[in-house]
C-alpha cells in the first residue's frame, strides 16, 4: 500500500494583479458563515449519515464549520505550510491544500476545506451561485 496525493481547493475571485480579491473573499466568508447559521437539522442528519455518525449534534457541527471558515480566512491572509494560492482559470485564484497521505488527512486545512465543501456552505468562484 502506498501514499496517495490528496488535494482540496476553494476558488476565490481574482483582482487585476491575479491576487485574491479581498472584497470578494470577505463576501464569500460572510456567505459561508450565514449558510452555516442557516444549516437545518434535516441537512445535518443527511451529512452525518453520509459520515457514519461522525458529528455529535447540529450545534457541534456548526461550531466545527465556523472553525473551518476561520482556518480558510487565516490561510488567505498567510498561506503558511498548509496552503498555497495558484491560478484557477480566468478571474479565479485557488486556495489549495493537500499532500501525501498514508490514510489520514495530509493537513488540517485540507480537512477544513473538505468539510466546508461537503456541507456545501462555502461559495466557490469556479461554480455558479446556487439559487
QUIUR-V168739 format. One record per backbone hydrogen bond with DSSP energy under -1.0 kcal/mol. NH is the residue of the N-H (numbers start at 1). CO is the residue of the C=O. If there is no record, write none. Layout:
# QUIUR-V168739
<<NH:CO> <NH:CO>>
This chain:
# QUIUR-V168739
<<4:101> <6:99> <8:97> <10:95> <12:93> <14:91> <15:19> <18:15> <21:13> <25:21> <26:22> <27:23> <28:24> <29:25> <30:26> <31:27> <32:28> <33:29> <34:30> <35:31> <36:32> <37:33> <38:34> <44:40> <45:41> <46:42> <47:43> <48:44> <49:45> <50:46> <51:47> <52:49> <53:48> <61:57> <62:58> <63:59> <64:60> <65:61> <66:62> <67:63> <68:64> <69:65> <70:66> <71:67> <72:68> <73:69> <74:70> <75:71> <76:72> <77:73> <78:74> <83:79> <84:96> <86:94> <88:92> <92:89> <93:12> <94:86> <95:10> <96:84> <97:8> <99:6> <101:4> <111:107> <112:108> <113:109> <114:110> <115:111> <116:112> <117:113> <118:114> <119:115> <121:116> <125:11> <127:124>>
